[in-house]
Amino acid sequence: MYLPKEDLEWDPNTSERLQRVKEYQKLVLYGIQHGVQKPKNLSKLYEVRQGDKETPLAFYERLCEIARKWTDLDPEDDSNSKLFNMLFIGQAAADIRKKLQKEEGADGMTISQLLSVEEWLSEKGHSLIDVSNPAFDGAWEPEIKLHIPPETAWKAQICLLTEKDPNEEMNIPEEVLNTVTPLVWASKIPGRAKNANPVKIKLKPEAQPVRKKQYPIKLEARKGLEPIISSFLEHGLLRECQSELNTPILPVKKPHSSEYRLVQDLQEINARTVDVHPVVPNPYTLLSTIPNSNTYFTALDLKDAFFCIPVDEQSQALFAFEWENPTTGRKTQLCWTVLPQGFKHSPTLFGNILAKELELWQDDHDAVTLLQYVDNVLIGSDSYETCLEATISLLNFLGLAGCRVPKKWLSLEKKKVQYMGFEMTKGQRELSTERKEAICRIAVPTSKKQLRGFLGMAGWCCLWIPNFGLIAKPLYAAVKGPEGVLEWTPECRKSFDEIKRKPMEASALGLPNLRKPFQLYVYE
């Protein structure tokens, strides 16, 4: 694009010169639209979902159109076929997606084969669903006939009139519900560790008191936080105090909801607290301890795990914050009596305490594999019966120890479970779809802090990215040095895009058989 360096002295008051100005404006716009490189945004691919009335072919063509517009991926390239197959299967209509995922060998099919299978499934589903359509004229002869004997017809009527139980999706066996103590299930009453001593927090010798004013909070947000804080006060997680210290709180609105989450800004407290060496296990080393023979797994997360650990009374004032009741207008200071979220040592302290508790349980269950990563627990076993027995035993143990487990976060006796963002099956582990999507949704970083966050998330998946160290070398070089303007070079952009693309192409990794010799290759 050529821009004049001198004033052309086009007087817009004359018709001839005004016409030149308008033509020049059009040329500038044309140059900008066609000369600027198209932005790359892989997250756009994950926003494409099959519409209710959209045919499989139309859905696939729309997916390809988005890929050409927002990425440099060529749908016609055979090297990208696996990626587009996964996108096509994972983002099809819910009922079709479930059927395609159960279809044996779907990952290895060509897109033409997938389209044929989905067309067939759509037709079958359509013929069954549309029987009750008002437009149906009664001339169609169904392929499937349902016969209900008169003596059991009342059961069918009850099934039709009864709403679906939301807990049905949890799929918890009756044997588990009937033999597990109700104490373990998460409720409005938080858990409290029975054998944990109050934690003392030590500050650095030169640490100065932290007095940060509370940020202004909108009335709507304060009303959203009120039931949370009232519940915490009622159950003793918070108490009123008078402290010389103060750090602000933030109301964070939950996505797709009108509810809020309470977050406290503890950066200044973290900076003044004596460092403790974190002894959190390496996730890759941890997962490698699972025997190849383990076929059934149970995965569970603990609810509000840090709130189970009490804080020493003399240390509680460190976590003080100001609160204004939206109903009464009364201002007061509150502080945590338990480990708060956002405190840098909470994961380490809780993880160590839980690990000691689980050692007692593990001594009596040598036949199962037990993994713990902070508040995530996994059981692995060779048989369903052993896994079921161990699951019941562990849930009872955790319940009596004061921990709480949400039913919706529980995956029981399955051959495939999600654990720490990985999908675990017999002898294999692979990245979960959610983790892949999370990486692809990350926008181009504009600061060193954002780039470090991306590298941290990508580093979690480095086993699935061959030559990760070499690919990420320009990015690690860009974050070096003092904080300042991020120097974003073409090499950085190339590395960034490649790291986002590689996990989508990754397949499952086999777990090593520790009973047999094997060779370990290290490339970094």
C-alpha positions as CSV (number, residue, x, y, z in Angstrom):
1,M,0.0,0.0,0.0
2,Y,1.4,3.4,-1.0
3,L,0.7,6.4,1.3
4,P,1.7,9.9,0.1
5,K,4.3,11.6,2.3
6,E,3.2,15.1,1.3
7,D,-0.2,16.8,1.4
8,L,-1.9,16.4,-2.0
9,E,-4.0,19.5,-1.3
10,W,-7.2,17.9,-2.4
11,D,-9.9,20.4,-1.5
12,P,-13.0,18.5,-0.6
13,N,-15.1,21.6,-1.3
14,T,-14.8,20.9,-5.0
15,S,-16.6,18.0,-6.6
16,E,-13.6,16.7,-8.5
17,R,-11.3,16.7,-5.5
18,L,-14.0,15.2,-3.3
19,Q,-14.4,12.3,-5.7
20,R,-10.6,11.7,-5.5
21,V,-10.7,11.6,-1.7
22,K,-13.6,9.1,-1.7
23,E,-11.8,6.9,-4.3
24,Y,-8.6,7.0,-2.2
25,Q,-10.6,6.0,0.9
26,K,-12.0,3.0,-0.9
27,L,-8.4,2.0,-2.0
28,V,-7.1,2.2,1.6
29,L,-10.0,0.0,2.9
30,Y,-9.3,-2.5,0.1
31,G,-5.6,-2.6,0.9
32,I,-6.3,-3.2,4.6
33,Q,-8.8,-5.9,4.0
34,H,-6.7,-7.8,1.5
35,G,-3.2,-7.0,2.7
36,V,-3.4,-7.9,6.4
37,Q,-2.7,-11.5,7.3
38,K,-5.8,-13.4,8.4
39,P,-5.9,-14.1,12.2
40,K,-5.5,-17.7,13.3
41,N,-7.9,-18.8,15.9
42,L,-8.3,-22.5,16.5
43,S,-10.9,-22.0,19.1
44,K,-13.4,-21.0,16.4
45,L,-13.4,-24.7,15.3
46,Y,-14.7,-25.7,18.7
47,E,-17.6,-23.2,18.5
48,V,-19.1,-25.1,15.6
49,R,-22.0,-27.4,16.6
50,Q,-24.4,-29.3,14.5
51,G,-27.8,-27.6,14.4
52,D,-31.0,-29.5,15.2
53,K,-32.2,-29.4,11.6
54,E,-28.7,-29.4,10.0
55,T,-27.7,-32.3,7.8
56,P,-24.4,-34.1,8.4
57,L,-23.0,-32.8,5.1
58,A,-24.0,-29.2,5.8
59,F,-22.5,-29.4,9.2
60,Y,-19.2,-30.8,7.8
61,E,-19.0,-28.1,5.1
62,R,-19.6,-25.4,7.7
63,L,-16.8,-26.9,9.8
64,C,-14.5,-26.8,6.8
65,E,-15.4,-23.2,6.0
66,I,-14.6,-22.1,9.5
67,A,-11.3,-23.9,9.3
68,R,-10.3,-22.2,6.0
69,K,-11.4,-18.8,7.4
70,W,-9.7,-18.9,10.8
71,T,-6.9,-21.4,10.6
72,D,-4.2,-22.6,8.2
73,L,-5.6,-26.2,8.3
74,D,-6.6,-27.7,5.0
75,P,-9.6,-30.1,5.4
76,E,-8.5,-31.8,2.2
77,D,-5.1,-32.7,3.5
78,D,-4.8,-36.3,4.6
79,S,-2.6,-35.3,7.5
80,N,-5.5,-33.4,9.0
81,S,-8.1,-36.1,8.5
82,K,-7.8,-37.4,12.1
83,L,-8.3,-33.9,13.5
84,F,-11.4,-33.2,11.4
85,N,-12.8,-36.7,12.2
86,M,-12.5,-35.9,15.9
87,L,-14.1,-32.5,15.5
88,F,-16.9,-34.0,13.4
89,I,-17.7,-36.7,15.9
90,G,-17.2,-34.6,19.0
91,Q,-19.4,-31.7,17.8
92,A,-22.2,-33.5,16.1
93,A,-25.7,-33.5,17.7
94,A,-25.7,-35.1,21.1
95,D,-27.6,-38.3,20.2
96,I,-25.6,-38.8,17.0
97,R,-22.4,-38.1,18.8
98,K,-22.9,-40.8,21.4
99,K,-23.8,-43.3,18.7
100,L,-20.7,-42.4,16.6
101,Q,-18.4,-42.7,19.6
102,K,-19.7,-46.2,20.2
103,E,-19.1,-47.1,16.6
104,E,-16.1,-49.4,16.4
105,G,-13.2,-47.9,14.4
106,A,-14.9,-44.5,14.0
107,D,-11.6,-42.7,14.5
108,G,-10.0,-44.4,11.5
109,M,-12.9,-43.9,9.1
110,T,-12.7,-41.5,6.2
111,I,-15.0,-38.4,6.3
112,S,-17.2,-40.0,3.6
113,Q,-17.7,-43.1,5.8
114,L,-18.5,-41.0,8.8
115,L,-21.1,-39.0,6.8
116,S,-22.7,-42.3,5.6
117,V,-22.8,-43.7,9.2
118,E,-24.3,-40.4,10.6
119,E,-26.9,-40.2,7.8
120,W,-28.0,-43.7,8.6
121,L,-28.1,-43.0,12.3
122,S,-30.0,-39.8,11.7
123,E,-32.6,-41.5,9.6
124,K,-33.1,-44.2,12.2
125,G,-33.4,-41.7,15.0
126,H,-35.7,-39.5,12.9
127,S,-38.1,-42.4,12.1
128,L,-38.4,-43.3,15.8
129,I,-38.8,-39.8,17.1
130,D,-41.2,-38.4,14.5
131,V,-44.0,-41.0,15.2
132,S,-45.6,-38.5,17.6
133,N,-45.2,-35.6,15.1
134,P,-48.6,-33.9,14.5
135,A,-47.7,-34.0,10.8
136,F,-47.5,-37.8,10.8
137,D,-50.5,-39.1,8.7
138,G,-50.5,-42.7,10.1
139,A,-49.5,-44.3,6.8
140,W,-46.0,-45.2,7.8
141,E,-45.4,-48.8,9.0
142,P,-42.9,-48.8,11.9
143,E,-40.0,-51.3,11.8
144,I,-40.1,-51.6,15.6
145,K,-43.3,-52.5,17.4
146,L,-43.5,-52.2,21.2
147,H,-45.9,-54.6,22.9
148,I,-46.9,-53.9,26.6
149,P,-49.0,-56.6,28.3
150,P,-52.1,-55.2,30.0
151,E,-51.0,-56.4,33.5
152,T,-47.8,-54.2,33.3
153,A,-49.3,-51.2,31.4
154,W,-49.5,-49.2,34.6
155,K,-45.7,-49.3,34.9
156,A,-45.4,-47.8,31.4
157,Q,-47.8,-45.0,32.3
158,I,-45.7,-44.2,35.4
159,C,-42.5,-44.1,33.4
160,L,-44.1,-41.7,30.9
161,L,-45.4,-39.4,33.7
162,T,-42.3,-39.4,35.9
163,E,-39.7,-36.8,35.3
164,K,-36.1,-38.0,34.8
165,D,-34.2,-38.1,38.1
166,P,-31.2,-35.7,37.8
167,N,-29.2,-38.2,39.9
168,E,-29.7,-40.9,37.4
169,E,-26.8,-39.6,35.3
170,M,-24.5,-40.2,38.2
171,N,-25.0,-43.9,37.7
172,I,-24.1,-44.9,41.3
173,P,-24.9,-48.5,42.0
174,E,-27.5,-49.2,44.7
175,E,-24.9,-51.4,46.4
176,V,-22.7,-48.4,46.9
177,L,-25.4,-46.1,48.1
178,N,-26.7,-48.6,50.6
179,T,-23.3,-49.5,52.1
180,V,-21.5,-46.2,52.2
181,T,-22.0,-43.8,55.1
182,P,-24.1,-40.8,54.1
183,L,-21.5,-38.6,55.8
184,V,-19.2,-38.8,52.8
185,W,-21.6,-37.2,50.3
186,A,-21.2,-33.5,49.8
187,S,-24.0,-31.3,51.3
188,K,-24.4,-27.8,52.6
189,I,-22.6,-28.9,55.7
190,P,-18.8,-28.8,55.0
191,G,-16.4,-31.5,56.0
192,R,-13.8,-31.1,58.8
193,A,-10.7,-33.3,59.1
194,K,-10.9,-35.4,62.3
195,N,-7.1,-36.0,62.7
196,A,-5.6,-32.7,61.4
197,N,-3.9,-30.4,63.8
198,P,-4.4,-26.6,63.3
199,V,-1.9,-25.2,60.8
200,K,0.4,-22.4,61.9
201,I,1.4,-19.9,59.2
202,K,4.9,-18.3,59.6
203,L,5.8,-14.9,58.1
204,K,9.2,-13.8,56.8
205,P,11.2,-11.9,59.5
206,E,11.2,-8.7,57.4
207,A,7.6,-8.9,56.4
208,Q,5.5,-5.8,56.9
209,P,1.8,-5.8,57.7
210,V,-0.6,-6.0,54.7
211,R,-3.3,-3.3,54.7
212,K,-5.1,-3.2,51.4
213,K,-8.4,-1.5,51.1
214,Q,-11.4,-3.3,49.9
215,Y,-12.4,-2.7,46.3
216,P,-15.9,-1.3,45.7
217,I,-18.3,-4.2,45.1
218,K,-21.6,-3.7,43.4
219,L,-24.8,-4.3,45.4
220,E,-25.9,-7.1,43.1
221,A,-22.5,-8.9,43.6
222,R,-22.7,-8.4,47.4
223,K,-26.2,-9.9,47.4
224,G,-24.7,-12.8,45.5
225,L,-22.0,-13.3,48.1
226,E,-24.3,-12.9,51.1
227,P,-25.6,-16.5,51.3
228,I,-22.1,-17.9,50.8
229,I,-20.6,-15.8,53.6
230,S,-23.6,-16.5,55.9
231,S,-23.2,-20.2,55.4
232,F,-19.5,-20.0,56.1
233,L,-20.2,-18.1,59.3
234,E,-22.9,-20.5,60.3
235,H,-20.6,-23.5,59.9
236,G,-17.5,-21.9,61.4
237,L,-15.4,-21.5,58.3
238,L,-15.4,-17.7,58.9
239,R,-15.5,-15.7,62.1
240,E,-15.7,-12.0,63.0
241,C,-12.3,-10.5,64.0
242,Q,-10.4,-7.2,64.5
243,S,-7.1,-7.4,62.7
244,E,-4.5,-4.8,61.6
245,L,-4.2,-6.8,58.4
246,N,-6.7,-6.7,55.5
247,T,-6.8,-8.0,52.0
248,P,-9.6,-7.5,49.5
249,I,-12.2,-10.0,48.2
250,L,-13.5,-10.3,44.7
251,P,-16.9,-11.6,43.6
252,V,-16.5,-13.8,40.5
253,K,-19.6,-14.7,38.6
254,K,-19.9,-18.3,37.6
255,P,-20.1,-18.9,33.8
256,H,-23.7,-19.4,32.5
257,S,-25.1,-18.7,35.9
258,S,-26.3,-15.9,38.1
259,E,-24.4,-17.2,41.1
260,Y,-21.1,-15.8,42.4
261,R,-17.9,-17.3,43.9
262,L,-16.0,-15.8,46.7
263,V,-12.3,-15.1,45.9
264,Q,-9.8,-13.4,48.1
265,D,-6.7,-11.6,46.8
266,L,-3.9,-13.2,48.9
267,Q,-1.0,-12.2,46.7
268,E,0.5,-9.9,49.4
269,I,0.1,-12.6,52.1
270,N,1.7,-15.2,49.9
271,A,4.7,-12.9,49.2
272,R,5.3,-12.5,53.0
273,T,4.8,-16.1,54.0
274,V,7.8,-18.3,54.6
275,D,8.3,-20.6,51.7
276,V,7.7,-24.4,52.1
277,H,9.1,-26.8,49.6
278,P,6.2,-28.3,47.7
279,V,6.1,-32.1,47.8
280,V,3.3,-32.5,45.3
281,P,4.0,-35.7,43.2
282,N,5.0,-35.4,39.5
283,P,1.8,-36.4,37.6
284,Y,3.7,-38.3,34.9
285,T,5.6,-40.3,37.5
286,L,2.4,-40.9,39.4
287,L,0.5,-42.2,36.4
288,S,3.4,-44.5,35.4
289,T,2.9,-46.5,38.6
290,I,-0.5,-47.8,37.4
291,P,0.0,-51.5,36.5
292,N,-0.9,-52.6,33.0
293,S,-3.2,-55.2,34.4
294,N,-5.5,-52.6,36.0
295,T,-8.8,-52.7,34.1
296,Y,-11.4,-51.0,36.3
297,F,-11.0,-47.6,37.9
298,T,-12.8,-45.2,40.3
299,A,-11.9,-41.5,40.2
300,L,-13.2,-39.0,42.7
301,D,-12.6,-35.4,43.7
302,L,-13.0,-34.0,47.2
303,K,-15.3,-31.0,47.7
304,D,-13.8,-27.8,49.3
305,A,-10.9,-29.9,50.3
306,F,-8.8,-27.1,51.9
307,F,-11.7,-26.2,54.1
308,C,-11.2,-29.5,56.0
309,I,-8.0,-28.3,57.5
310,P,-8.2,-25.9,60.5
311,V,-5.8,-22.9,60.9
312,D,-4.2,-22.0,64.2
313,E,-6.1,-19.2,66.0
314,Q,-3.0,-16.9,66.0
315,S,-2.6,-17.3,62.2
316,Q,-6.3,-16.7,61.3
317,A,-6.0,-12.9,61.4
318,L,-3.6,-13.1,58.4
319,F,-6.6,-13.9,56.2
320,A,-8.8,-11.1,57.4
321,F,-11.0,-9.2,54.9
322,E,-13.7,-6.5,55.1
323,W,-17.4,-7.3,54.5
324,E,-20.4,-5.1,54.2
325,N,-23.7,-6.8,54.6
326,P,-26.0,-5.8,51.7
327,T,-29.2,-6.2,53.9
328,T,-28.2,-4.4,57.1
329,G,-25.3,-2.2,55.7
330,R,-23.1,-3.3,58.7
331,K,-19.4,-3.4,58.0
332,T,-17.1,-5.9,59.8
333,Q,-13.9,-7.8,59.4
334,L,-14.0,-11.5,58.9
335,C,-11.2,-14.1,58.8
336,W,-10.8,-17.7,57.8
337,T,-10.6,-20.4,60.4
338,V,-9.6,-23.0,57.8
339,L,-7.1,-23.1,54.9
340,P,-8.4,-20.6,52.3
341,Q,-8.4,-21.1,48.6
342,G,-5.7,-18.8,47.0
343,F,-3.2,-19.3,49.8
344,K,0.0,-20.7,48.2
345,H,0.6,-23.5,50.7
346,S,-3.0,-24.8,50.8
347,P,-2.4,-27.6,48.2
348,T,0.8,-28.8,49.8
349,L,-0.5,-28.7,53.3
350,F,-3.7,-30.5,52.5
351,G,-2.0,-33.0,50.2
352,N,0.4,-34.0,52.9
353,I,-2.3,-34.5,55.5
354,L,-4.5,-36.5,53.2
355,A,-1.5,-38.7,52.1
356,K,-0.9,-39.6,55.7
357,E,-4.5,-40.6,56.2
358,L,-4.6,-42.7,53.0
359,E,-1.5,-44.6,54.1
360,L,-3.5,-46.2,56.8
361,W,-6.2,-47.3,54.3
362,Q,-3.6,-48.5,51.7
363,D,-2.0,-50.9,54.3
364,D,-5.2,-53.0,54.2
365,H,-5.8,-52.9,50.5
366,D,-2.6,-54.2,48.7
367,A,-4.6,-55.7,45.8
368,V,-5.6,-52.2,44.4
369,T,-3.6,-49.2,43.1
370,L,-4.2,-46.0,44.9
371,L,-3.1,-42.6,43.5
372,Q,-3.5,-39.2,45.1
373,Y,-2.8,-35.8,43.6
374,V,-3.8,-33.1,46.1
375,D,-7.6,-33.6,46.3
376,N,-7.9,-36.0,43.3
377,V,-8.0,-39.8,44.1
378,L,-7.9,-42.8,41.8
379,I,-8.4,-46.5,42.5
380,G,-7.2,-49.1,39.9
381,S,-7.9,-52.8,40.1
382,D,-7.8,-55.9,37.9
383,S,-11.4,-57.0,38.5
384,Y,-14.7,-55.2,38.9
385,E,-15.5,-56.9,42.2
386,T,-12.2,-55.8,43.8
387,C,-12.6,-52.3,42.5
388,L,-16.2,-52.1,43.9
389,E,-15.2,-53.4,47.3
390,A,-12.2,-51.0,47.5
391,T,-14.4,-48.1,46.4
392,I,-17.0,-48.7,49.1
393,S,-14.2,-49.1,51.7
394,L,-12.4,-45.9,50.6
395,L,-15.6,-43.8,50.6
396,N,-16.4,-45.0,54.1
397,F,-12.9,-44.2,55.2
398,L,-13.0,-40.7,53.7
399,G,-16.4,-40.0,55.2
400,L,-15.3,-40.9,58.7
401,A,-12.1,-38.9,58.2
402,G,-14.2,-35.8,57.6
403,C,-13.9,-35.5,53.8
404,R,-16.8,-34.9,51.4
405,V,-17.3,-36.3,47.9
406,P,-19.8,-34.8,45.4
407,K,-21.8,-37.6,43.7
408,K,-21.5,-35.8,40.4
409,W,-17.7,-35.8,40.6
410,L,-17.6,-39.6,41.1
411,S,-16.7,-42.1,38.4
412,L,-17.3,-45.6,39.7
413,E,-15.9,-48.9,38.6
414,K,-15.4,-47.9,34.9
415,K,-13.1,-49.1,32.3
416,K,-12.5,-45.5,31.2
417,V,-12.3,-42.5,33.6
418,Q,-11.0,-39.0,33.7
419,Y,-8.3,-38.2,36.1
420,M,-6.3,-35.0,36.3
421,G,-7.3,-34.1,32.8
422,F,-6.3,-37.5,31.4
423,E,-8.5,-40.3,30.2
424,M,-7.4,-43.5,31.8
425,T,-8.0,-47.0,30.3
426,K,-6.3,-50.3,30.7
427,G,-2.6,-49.8,29.9
428,Q,-3.2,-46.4,28.3
429,R,-3.7,-42.7,29.0
430,E,-4.6,-39.9,26.7
431,L,-5.5,-36.2,26.9
432,S,-9.1,-35.4,27.6
433,T,-11.1,-33.5,25.1
434,E,-11.7,-30.7,27.6
435,R,-7.9,-30.2,28.1
436,K,-7.3,-30.1,24.3
437,E,-10.1,-27.6,23.8
438,A,-8.7,-25.5,26.7
439,I,-5.3,-25.2,25.0
440,C,-6.8,-24.4,21.6
441,R,-9.0,-21.6,23.1
442,I,-6.0,-19.7,24.5
443,A,-5.6,-16.4,22.6
444,V,-2.3,-15.1,21.4
445,P,-0.4,-13.8,24.6
446,T,0.3,-10.1,24.8
447,S,2.4,-10.2,28.0
448,K,5.1,-12.4,29.5
449,K,2.8,-13.4,32.2
450,Q,0.2,-14.7,29.7
451,L,2.9,-16.6,27.8
452,R,4.1,-18.3,31.0
453,G,0.6,-19.4,31.7
454,F,0.3,-20.9,28.2
455,L,3.7,-22.7,28.6
456,G,2.6,-24.1,31.9
457,M,-0.6,-25.5,30.4
458,A,1.2,-26.8,27.3
459,G,3.9,-28.3,29.5
460,W,1.3,-30.5,31.2
461,C,0.8,-32.1,27.8
462,C,4.4,-32.3,26.7
463,L,4.4,-36.1,26.5
464,W,1.9,-35.8,23.7
465,I,4.0,-33.2,21.8
466,P,7.1,-34.8,20.3
467,N,10.2,-32.5,20.5
468,F,8.3,-30.1,22.8
469,G,11.5,-28.6,24.1
470,L,12.7,-27.7,20.5
471,I,9.3,-26.4,19.4
472,A,8.8,-24.2,22.5
473,K,12.4,-22.9,22.5
474,P,11.5,-19.5,21.0
475,L,8.7,-19.1,23.5
476,Y,10.9,-19.8,26.5
477,A,13.4,-17.3,25.1
478,A,10.7,-14.7,24.9
479,V,9.8,-14.9,28.6
480,K,13.4,-14.5,29.8
481,G,14.6,-11.2,31.3
482,P,12.7,-8.6,33.3
483,E,9.0,-8.0,32.9
484,G,8.3,-5.6,30.1
485,V,7.0,-5.6,26.5
486,L,6.7,-9.1,25.1
487,E,8.8,-9.4,21.9
488,W,6.5,-11.5,19.7
489,T,8.4,-12.7,16.7
490,P,7.3,-14.8,13.7
491,E,9.2,-17.7,15.2
492,C,7.1,-17.3,18.4
493,R,3.9,-17.3,16.5
494,K,4.9,-20.4,14.6
495,S,5.8,-22.2,17.8
496,F,2.6,-21.1,19.5
497,D,0.4,-22.4,16.7
498,E,2.3,-25.7,16.4
499,I,2.0,-26.4,20.2
500,K,-1.8,-25.7,20.0
501,R,-2.2,-28.0,17.0
502,K,0.0,-31.0,18.2
503,P,-2.3,-32.2,21.1
504,M,-5.2,-32.5,18.6
505,E,-3.2,-35.0,16.6
506,A,-1.9,-37.0,19.6
507,S,-3.0,-40.5,20.3
508,A,-3.2,-42.5,23.5
509,L,0.1,-43.3,25.2
510,G,0.8,-46.8,26.6
511,L,1.8,-47.1,30.3
512,P,5.1,-49.0,30.8
513,N,4.9,-52.6,32.1
514,L,7.2,-52.2,35.2
515,R,7.6,-56.0,35.4
516,K,9.4,-56.2,32.0
517,P,12.5,-54.4,30.8
518,F,12.0,-51.4,28.5
519,Q,14.1,-48.6,27.0
520,L,13.5,-45.0,28.0
521,Y,14.3,-42.3,25.4
522,V,14.9,-38.7,26.6
523,Y,15.1,-35.9,24.1
524,E,15.4,-32.9,26.4
